[in-house]
């Protein structure tokens, strides 16, 4: 009896699309309450900071609004994704993916993209509410079309890598929480007000460049060159973070 050949593996792009749709559907069912929490948390921070930060297009007001909007992405794409992959690895869920004819890059990138795009409604609501609360011009909010996917890719890649590289699920949760706290503390404060050592730490945080790009856009006449430069750096950091997540997935799946 002749042996039948195995079915060929699925290409990266079709597999990535399938993983993305499956994870996005899962996130809509299981993570919607947490998206509300992330959005209300960011709006609450803006209301709290409004007591000490004046309205208008000053640096402080723009930093609070931009940092709070990107914090929604950090809560979901970094924190929750770190927890998801940490729990998946601990429960042996990676073994299931390893048996499928799906490239490792498709699993890591598709899941990261789903969690990042899931944050779009919360980011938009937070940015609009912040613009109204701090009396900022809203004409530059279209920059969110670039900020959300780029900052989301960077944070989701980092979150996935933390969850996959952590030896235990509890440590993955801790790393996700610490990353989100860093995004909160270093995102809503103006860079110029931070001490030099803290400013260097801020430069290492992937979401900082998305925050800076959005903050520059929240003025009557934005410096579009600065916006593009910050988005370019964010894109480069995002590509590196996703590459790290793909390597971490391959490493975890083969162990």
PyMOL commands that set and color helices and strands:
alter all, ss='L'
color gray80, all
select helices_A, chain A and resi 12-30+32-49+59-90+93-98+104-117+120-133+139-165+169-187+191-193+196-204+208-217+224-254
alter helices_A, ss='H'
color red, helices_A
deselect
rebuild
show_as cartoon
